[in-house]
Amino acid sequence: MPDTNVIISALLWPDSKPARALAPAALYHELFLCDHIVQEVREVVRRKWPHLLKDADALLDELAYDLLAVNSPFAALLLNPHHYLRY
């Protein structure tokens, strides 16, 4: 599950490590994003780089991901697996 910083870094710097990590992750793995991450990406870009909002929307549209509601049990497990899993 990429966080807001990874997505924004990939948007701002296409040759950055986050961008180079996000591209194959999205291509070869199933990504999950919580709805609050998608909202936060749009909010931060709108506030700091409003001229890139269409690019941010395009990036989010092109990424293949499953959207999770923040209050879903599966989202809670992904965000904090140690709380739910005992090794």
PyMOL commands that set and color helices and strands:
alter all, ss='L'
color gray80, all
select helices_A, chain A and resi 4-12+17-28+35-48+50-62+73-79+81-84
alter helices_A, ss='H'
color red, helices_A
select strands_A, chain A and resi 31-34+65-68
alter strands_A, ss='S'
color yellow, strands_A
deselect
rebuild
show_as cartoon
